[in-house]
Amino acid sequence: MKTKIIEATSNEFNWGKFMIAEFTPDHWRVRSVVDALPLLRARGWSTQHLWVLDLQTGEGACFRRGPGGHARSDLNNHQIWVCPLFEPFLEWLYAQTFDDLDQLPAVVDLPNAKNESHGYRRSGPNARLHDTIDALQEIIKRQAGELSRERNGSEALLMRSPNYASMSPREQWEEDKRLGLLDLEPTKEKKTADG
């Protein structure tokens, strides 16, 4: 494969290191031993496809370059670990017109890229499934917390003073507050006609 290493910067905060690779004429001539078809072309690869490897994470994928490419969608088809500049770099690469990798610069500045402190794994084609799982985990955590509070509340009820029933409403409120059963201030007692 023919390769080119390109570094990318962003507002002097992020620094991306990428290797671009393309198939050589020798690769295009390879025929499958199994089905005798051109190995790459029969699998849907074209001369417009480039491998983009993130040299920080060691992961990458094959993308079809040129106008009409959509970096975010294309990246979401892969579940790869990328540095924060991978998507903006891929957008930049799609906008480039070149016949040879050597025509690309050694360094590019991506001033509109977000400043991020760490890389992340792209959600991949099962993003909706992952989002659903995350949402269900949050619901389970919330319900587990509510059950825990209810259990703790039941235990607190057992810890009430044996004299609780004979206490005034104010004393009962103070006892419940001490045990963490109340979060509100007591309401002022209404004056009766006698009082």
N, C-alpha and C positions, 0 to 999 in steps of 0.2 A: 504494500500500500504506500502511496505517496502521502507524506504528512507535513503539517505546518503547525508550529507552536505559536500561539498568540496570547499575549497577556492583556488583561483588561483592567482598567481602573475606574473608580467612581468617586468623585469629590474627595479624593485622597483618603477615603475611608475603607472601601472594599478593594480587594485585589484578586482578580480571577486569573487562573492559568488553564488554558485549554489547548487540546491538540485536535486539529482537524485532519481527517484522513479520507482519502478517496481511493476507489478501486483503480488499479492500473490496467492497461490493455491486456496484460497476461491474465489477470483475473477474469476479464470479460470473455476470454477464449476458453476457459475451463468448461468442460462438459461433465455432466453428472455421470458417474460410473453406474448408478442405479437406473436412471431413466433416459440417459443419453441426451437430454436436453441441455441447453446452455444453463449452467448452474445458477448464475445470478439473475439473468433476465427471466428465466422461468419462475423465479420466486418473487418477481415484481420489482426487483431493484433496477435502477436506471443510472445513467451517468450524472443525473442531478442529485443523487443521494450522497450524503456525506456523513461520516461518523464524527460525532462531536464528543470528546472525552473530557471530563472535568479532572484536571490533574491534581486537584486538591482532594477530591473524594475518591478518585479512581473509578468512577462510574460514568457511563455515557450511553448514547443510543444513536441510531441511524435516522437522519432527517432528510427530507426532500427540500433542497434549497430553492431559492428564487422567489419572485413576487407571488403572492397568493398564499404563502406559508403563514401560519398563525402559530407563533411560538408557544403561547400558553396552551392552546388545544393540543399541539403536537407533543408538548412535554407531558400533558395529562394522559397521553396514551402510554406513557412509560412510568414505571414506579422506581425512579432512580434518585439517589441522594445527590443533591446539587448545591453548589455554593450560591450565595445570593445574586451573583452576576450572571448565572447561566441563562436565565430567561431573557434578560436584556441583551446579552451577547448573541443569543440565537436570533433575536429580532434584528440586531445589527447585521449579522451574517446573511439573513434572508434578503436584506436590502442591497447587498453587494452584487455587482456584476463583474464576473471574472472568468477567465478561461483556464487559469492555472493558479494553484494555491500560492505560488511564489509571488503573485500579484497582490496578495493580502499583506497588510502591515504587520509588524512584529508586536505592536502595542496599539490598543484602541482605548479611547476615553469614552465612558458611558455616563455623562453628567446627569441624566434624568433617572438613573437607577436609584432605587431606594437604598438607604444605608441600613444594612442589617448586620447583626453581630455574629450570626452563625448560619450554616447551611440547613437544609431541610430535605426530607424525602417527599418527592412528588406523590400525590395521592394515587396516581395510576388510573386505569380504566374502571376500577371498582370504587371510585370516589364516593358515589352515592351510598354504596354499601357501608363504607367506612364512616361516612357521616351519620348514617342510621345507627351503626353500632355505637359511635360516640354519644349520640343523643340518648340511646337506651342506657348506656353506662351512667350518664348524668341522672337520668330518672331513677335508676336503681340506687345510686349514691344518696339522692335526695330522700327517697323513701326509707332507706336504711337509717339515715339521720333522724327522720321523723319517728321511726320505730324505736330508735335508741332513746330519743327524748321522751317518748311515751313510757318506755320501760323505766327510765330514770325517774320519771314522774310518779309511776306506780310505786317504785322503791321509796321515793320521798314521802308518799302518802303513808307508807308503813312506819316512817320515822317521825311522824307527828307526835306531839306530846300526848301522853295518856289522858291529859285533862282537856284536850282539844274541844270536846263537845260542850264543856262547861265554860269555855272562854267567851269573852265578848267578841263581836264581829271584828273590832279593831285588833284584838289580840290574835284572833284566828288569821287575819290578814298578815300580821307581822310574822306569825309562825310559818305561813305558806311562803311568804317572801324569803324568809331565812332558808327555807328548803329549796328555793328556786322554782316554786310552782307558779309564781305570779310575776308579771313584768309591768303591771300597771299600778298606778297610785290608787288608793281606795277612794271611792266617791264619798262625798260628804253626806252624812245621814240627813234625811229630810226631817224637818221639824214637824212634830205632830201637833195636833190642836192643844194637847195638854202641855207641850214642852216649850 
